[in-house]
């Protein structure tokens, strides 16, 4: 089964306009992400889906495939769905353009899980780390079954114990997803955000309305996303640490 990565990159982020082109240690964030994805599947199987010519120009001059998509798409998954229409692959991996610290092997793990569970959408998580505040609404938290199916994902701190429980381990979403073409087409065809998706502003919740199971796997390392400008320095420091350890 052939797999590719599509990186949705919208310029007009409400929380951080121009985010894909913010420089991390001198290089645009979208390039960090595209390079990481290329380590997993090769540059020819990586596509940046965007609505902005500035992102197209930055990626193209660095050798990355780009697909120009509509400006009015509701979410990154809608953008991936539209970009996938003319691509000849069986598995489409969505890697968010604000996750420069993801591990290439986790992309491959996502693809392997998709092959084993073709009827499920695949998503990833890691444990809340020392950099994170569990009450931070920019971090989606996940609750999963003992067999790694997603129960719910929320910006609230879930699961929420009735009594104080210091032993609770919180998990956060890592934005690596794997879908097939039918799942993406149905997501796009839905045509609107579902009610709960709208409330939480978390796009994967739409798959619940479509009756599609979401299988989760634990990422091989913790991840840091750039959600707001204040995250840039933290991510730059982690990138420096990774570079010095290689």
Kinemage of the C-alpha trace (Angstrom):
@kinemage 1
@onewidth
@group {chain A} dominant
@subgroup {mainchain}
@vectorlist {calphas} color= white
{ca unk a 1} P 0.000 0.000 0.000
{ca unk a 2} L 1.416 3.360 -1.035
{ca unk a 3} L 1.590 6.117 1.564
{ca unk a 4} L 2.327 9.830 1.467
{ca unk a 5} L 2.465 12.706 3.907
{ca unk a 6} L 0.379 15.832 3.392
{ca unk a 7} L 1.244 18.802 5.619
{ca unk a 8} L -1.615 21.329 5.869
{ca unk a 9} L -0.245 24.854 6.232
{ca unk a 10} L -2.628 27.791 6.546
{ca unk a 11} L -1.079 31.249 6.664
{ca unk a 12} L -3.868 33.049 8.540
{ca unk a 13} L -3.849 31.160 11.821
{ca unk a 14} L -6.166 32.914 14.291
{ca unk a 15} L -3.761 32.443 17.212
{ca unk a 16} L -0.526 32.986 15.261
{ca unk a 17} L -0.821 34.580 11.775
{ca unk a 18} L 1.993 33.523 9.444
{ca unk a 19} L 2.914 30.613 11.723
{ca unk a 20} L 4.203 28.201 9.023
{ca unk a 21} L 6.857 30.747 8.022
{ca unk a 22} L 8.031 31.651 11.515
{ca unk a 23} L 11.772 30.996 11.746
{ca unk a 24} L 13.049 28.473 14.266
{ca unk a 25} L 16.814 28.780 14.641
{ca unk a 26} L 16.932 30.568 11.297
{ca unk a 27} L 14.777 28.173 9.252
{ca unk a 28} L 11.061 28.381 8.515
{ca unk a 29} L 8.997 25.987 10.626
{ca unk a 30} L 7.266 24.431 7.614
{ca unk a 31} L 10.697 23.378 6.314
{ca unk a 32} L 11.600 21.719 9.625
{ca unk a 33} L 8.392 19.672 9.403
{ca unk a 34} L 8.780 18.818 5.701
{ca unk a 35} L 12.377 17.688 6.226
{ca unk a 36} L 11.329 15.422 9.099
{ca unk a 37} L 8.569 13.878 6.976
{ca unk a 38} L 11.037 13.342 4.124
{ca unk a 39} L 13.234 11.287 6.455
{ca unk a 40} L 10.310 8.901 6.848
{ca unk a 41} L 8.997 8.588 3.281
{ca unk a 42} L 11.370 10.457 0.963
{ca unk a 43} L 10.893 13.944 -0.423
{ca unk a 44} L 8.863 12.774 -3.448
{ca unk a 45} L 6.117 11.473 -1.137
{ca unk a 46} L 5.752 14.653 0.928
{ca unk a 47} L 3.309 17.410 -0.057
{ca unk a 48} L 2.637 20.777 1.564
{ca unk a 49} L -1.026 21.759 1.144
{ca unk a 50} L -1.513 25.492 1.559
{ca unk a 51} L -3.699 28.423 0.598
{ca unk a 52} L -0.871 30.940 0.435
{ca unk a 53} L 1.676 31.634 -2.307
{ca unk a 54} L 4.318 32.735 0.210
{ca unk a 55} L 4.313 29.217 1.660
{ca unk a 56} L 4.330 27.719 -1.843
{ca unk a 57} L 7.376 29.805 -2.761
{ca unk a 58} L 9.307 28.932 0.415
{ca unk a 59} L 8.659 25.214 0.037
{ca unk a 60} L 9.172 25.037 -3.733
{ca unk a 61} L 12.557 26.746 -3.683
{ca unk a 62} L 13.659 24.176 -1.106
{ca unk a 63} L 12.577 21.265 -3.300
{ca unk a 64} L 9.260 20.313 -1.662
{ca unk a 65} L 6.047 19.464 -3.491
{ca unk a 66} L 3.194 21.902 -2.908
{ca unk a 67} L -0.542 21.811 -3.594
{ca unk a 68} L -2.504 25.065 -3.599
{ca unk a 69} L -5.876 24.598 -1.887
{ca unk a 70} L -8.953 26.742 -1.290
{ca unk a 71} L -8.768 29.524 1.275
{ca unk a 72} L -12.122 28.759 2.908
{ca unk a 73} L -11.502 25.181 4.062
{ca unk a 74} L -12.653 24.574 7.626
{ca unk a 75} L -9.728 22.590 9.053
{ca unk a 76} L -6.362 21.056 8.275
{ca unk a 77} L -8.026 17.697 7.601
{ca unk a 78} L -10.358 19.346 5.054
{ca unk a 79} L -7.227 20.772 3.413
{ca unk a 80} L -5.572 17.340 3.357
{ca unk a 81} L -8.758 15.836 1.911
{ca unk a 82} L -8.886 18.366 -0.914
{ca unk a 83} L -5.153 18.003 -1.623
{ca unk a 84} L -5.437 14.197 -1.757
{ca unk a 85} L -7.929 14.126 -4.618
{ca unk a 86} L -5.366 13.941 -7.420
{ca unk a 87} L -2.726 11.933 -5.580
{ca unk a 88} L -2.316 8.214 -6.285
{ca unk a 89} L -1.837 6.781 -2.784
{ca unk a 90} L -3.689 4.385 -0.485
{ca unk a 91} L -2.749 5.933 2.873
{ca unk a 92} L -2.590 9.657 3.561
{ca unk a 93} L -0.691 10.834 6.633
{ca unk a 94} L -1.518 14.273 7.963
{ca unk a 95} L 1.384 15.824 9.863
{ca unk a 96} L 0.547 19.229 11.272
{ca unk a 97} L 2.852 22.026 10.164
{ca unk a 98} L 3.422 23.240 13.729
{ca unk a 99} L 4.995 20.005 15.059
{ca unk a 100} L 8.710 20.285 14.104
{ca unk a 101} L 9.829 17.878 16.828
{ca unk a 102} L 7.942 14.794 15.692
{ca unk a 103} L 9.885 11.577 15.192
{ca unk a 104} L 10.058 10.190 11.603
{ca unk a 105} L 9.653 6.647 12.940
{ca unk a 106} L 6.278 7.638 14.380
{ca unk a 107} L 5.097 8.497 10.868
{ca unk a 108} L 6.043 4.968 9.791
{ca unk a 109} L 4.340 3.500 12.873
{ca unk a 110} L 1.186 5.412 11.968
{ca unk a 111} L 1.246 3.874 8.480
{ca unk a 112} L 1.817 0.351 9.845
{ca unk a 113} L -1.123 0.749 12.226
{ca unk a 114} L -3.313 1.985 9.395
{ca unk a 115} L -2.519 -1.180 7.444
{ca unk a 116} L -3.486 -3.304 10.463
{ca unk a 117} L -6.637 -1.278 11.241
{ca unk a 118} L -7.878 -0.027 7.847
{ca unk a 119} L -11.345 0.885 9.140
{ca unk a 120} L -9.940 3.185 11.835
{ca unk a 121} L -8.364 6.602 11.635
{ca unk a 122} L -4.959 6.546 13.334
{ca unk a 123} L -3.789 9.274 15.699
{ca unk a 124} L -0.999 9.633 18.243
{ca unk a 125} L -0.466 10.899 21.770
{ca unk a 126} L 2.280 11.453 24.307
{ca unk a 127} L 2.332 12.120 28.026
{ca unk a 128} L 1.987 15.662 29.315
{ca unk a 129} L 5.555 16.800 29.977
{ca unk a 130} L 7.271 19.326 32.211
{ca unk a 131} L 6.787 22.118 29.665
{ca unk a 132} L 3.018 21.717 29.601
{ca unk a 133} L 0.235 22.966 31.825
{ca unk a 134} L -2.566 20.430 31.817
{ca unk a 135} L -5.095 23.290 31.993
{ca unk a 136} L -3.669 25.004 28.893
{ca unk a 137} L -6.563 25.195 26.409
{ca unk a 138} L -4.139 25.169 23.478
{ca unk a 139} L -3.251 21.543 24.288
{ca unk a 140} L -5.868 18.889 23.380
{ca unk a 141} L -5.946 16.133 25.993
{ca unk a 142} L -7.050 12.589 25.183
{ca unk a 143} L -8.869 9.824 27.034
{ca unk a 144} L -8.433 6.358 25.551
{ca unk a 145} L -9.654 2.833 26.219
{ca unk a 146} L -7.363 0.098 27.423
{ca unk a 147} L -7.204 -1.131 23.849
{ca unk a 148} L -6.034 2.289 22.614
{ca unk a 149} L -9.263 3.517 21.047
{ca unk a 150} L -10.063 7.190 21.487
{ca unk a 151} L -12.937 7.849 23.883
{ca unk a 152} L -12.789 11.642 23.741
{ca unk a 153} L -10.414 14.525 23.128
{ca unk a 154} L -10.813 17.892 24.819
{ca unk a 155} L -9.128 21.155 25.617
{ca unk a 156} L -10.207 20.515 29.196
{ca unk a 157} L -8.047 18.377 31.476
{ca unk a 158} L -9.476 14.890 30.972
{ca unk a 159} L -10.008 12.407 32.513
{ca unk a 160} L -11.087 14.534 35.471
{ca unk a 161} L -11.065 12.666 38.815
{ca unk a 162} L -13.917 13.136 41.280
{ca unk a 163} L -11.379 13.367 44.097
{ca unk a 164} L -7.841 14.710 44.053
{ca unk a 165} L -5.652 12.046 42.534
{ca unk a 166} L -1.955 12.730 42.164
{ca unk a 167} L -1.459 9.437 40.292
{ca unk a 168} L -3.458 10.444 37.234
{ca unk a 169} L -1.388 10.551 34.028
{ca unk a 170} L -2.572 13.051 31.437
{ca unk a 171} L -2.035 12.467 27.733
{ca unk a 172} L -1.954 15.039 24.945
{ca unk a 173} L -2.575 14.683 21.247
{ca unk a 174} L 0.351 14.528 18.830
{ca unk a 175} L -0.841 15.613 15.405
{ca unk a 176} L 0.063 12.651 13.229
{ca unk a 177} L -3.021 11.127 11.581
{ca unk a 178} L -3.464 8.387 8.977
{ca unk a 179} L -6.554 7.997 6.810
{ca unk a 180} L -7.654 6.324 3.600
{ca unk a 181} L -9.274 8.150 0.698
{ca unk a 182} L -12.845 7.188 1.619
{ca unk a 183} L -12.447 8.548 5.156
{ca unk a 184} L -11.053 11.833 3.857
{ca unk a 185} L -13.791 12.171 1.239
{ca unk a 186} L -16.503 11.590 3.853
{ca unk a 187} L -14.887 14.111 6.193
{ca unk a 188} L -14.831 16.789 3.473
{ca unk a 189} L -18.310 15.911 2.247
{ca unk a 190} L -19.735 16.478 5.753
{ca unk a 191} L -19.523 20.120 4.750
{ca unk a 192} L -19.512 21.726 8.181
{ca unk a 193} L -17.995 21.390 11.614
{ca unk a 194} L -19.923 19.027 13.855
{ca unk a 195} L -21.437 20.529 16.990
{ca unk a 196} L -18.854 19.063 19.365
{ca unk a 197} L -16.029 19.805 16.915
{ca unk a 198} L -17.142 23.429 16.857
{ca unk a 199} L -17.263 23.664 20.653
{ca unk a 200} L -13.841 22.087 21.238
{ca unk a 201} L -12.266 23.373 18.002
{ca unk a 202} L -10.681 19.930 17.508
{ca unk a 203} L -11.226 18.575 14.009
{ca unk a 204} L -10.759 14.857 14.687
{ca unk a 205} L -14.044 14.891 16.628
{ca unk a 206} L -15.892 15.031 13.292
{ca unk a 207} L -14.965 11.390 12.689
{ca unk a 208} L -17.175 10.421 15.648
{ca unk a 209} L -20.156 11.869 13.757
{ca unk a 210} L -19.156 9.713 10.786
{ca unk a 211} L -19.078 6.585 12.954
{ca unk a 212} L -15.356 6.025 12.418
{ca unk a 213} L -13.215 4.592 15.198
{ca unk a 214} L -9.963 6.364 16.105
{ca unk a 215} L -7.050 4.135 17.085
{ca unk a 216} L -4.358 5.817 19.172
{ca unk a 217} L -0.688 4.973 19.629
{ca unk a 218} L 1.897 6.392 21.989
{ca unk a 219} L 4.529 8.482 20.222
{ca unk a 220} L 8.122 7.441 20.815
{ca unk a 221} L 8.917 10.775 22.427
{ca unk a 222} L 7.150 13.806 23.795
{ca unk a 223} L 6.270 16.547 21.350
{ca unk a 224} L 6.182 20.325 21.503
{ca unk a 225} L 3.942 22.209 19.103
{ca unk a 226} L 4.060 25.896 18.236
{ca unk a 227} L 0.538 27.030 19.043
{ca unk a 228} L 1.240 30.665 19.966
{ca unk a 229} L 4.268 33.002 19.639
{ca unk a 230} L 5.302 32.247 23.227
{ca unk a 231} L 6.039 28.641 22.194
{ca unk a 232} L 8.769 29.580 19.723
{ca unk a 233} L 11.614 29.894 22.217
{ca unk a 234} L 10.807 26.564 23.899
{ca unk a 235} L 10.746 24.743 20.570
{ca unk a 236} L 13.961 26.410 19.403
{ca unk a 237} L 15.713 25.249 22.567
{ca unk a 238} L 14.535 21.674 22.049
{ca unk a 239} L 15.657 21.710 18.406
{ca unk a 240} L 19.098 22.887 19.530
{ca unk a 241} L 19.275 20.047 22.070
{ca unk a 242} L 18.357 17.495 19.422
{ca unk a 243} L 20.914 18.892 16.986
{ca unk a 244} L 23.718 18.822 19.565
{ca unk a 245} L 22.933 15.212 20.544
{ca unk a 246} L 23.166 13.883 16.989
